Amino acid sequence: MTNTFEGGCACGAVRYRLLSAPMFVHCCHCRDCQRQTGSAFVINALIETDRIALLSGSPEAVAVPTDSGQPHDIYRCPRCRTAMWSDYGRRAKLRFVRAGTLDDAAALAPDVHIYTRTKLPWVALPAGVPAFEAYYDSSKLWPAASLERRRAILG
């Protein structure tokens, strides 16, 4: 697997490169993600903000309501409005990149399925991938190197 990944929006105005592999990849089945994507789930690659290099364009932050009441900003192409990544909780150093915007959307498979309590009944989860009804204890699931990267940016 390569350590850099490129992606962009539907119209091509925003292009980016991930400068490393993400720390972890979530497949989220919560109702917020379902509403905000218009789909059954979203696949998010968790990565440090400074490991996203903008090649062209400048996504705009759009604040969206959440069931939890916590802040959630979705960064969208200003032209075609494609969602590129999210900032959950206004943590400037961490982004949740939408894996579907990668040029090779299949390059990053989910490491975990979360909020499966609201998973649509016709979605089948793959065997061998951890799944949780809500969130999970990342200290028990993430690789040590990813935990260290997270500690470096969040404390």
Secondary structure, 3 states (H helix, E strand, C coil): CCCCEEEECCCCCCEEEECCCCCEEEEECCHHHHHHHCCCCEEEEEEEHHHEEEEECCCEEEECCCCCCCCEEEEECCCCCCEEEEEECCCCCEEEEEHHHECCCCCCCCCEEECHHHCCCCCCCCCCCCECCCCCCHHHHCCHHHHHHHHHHHC
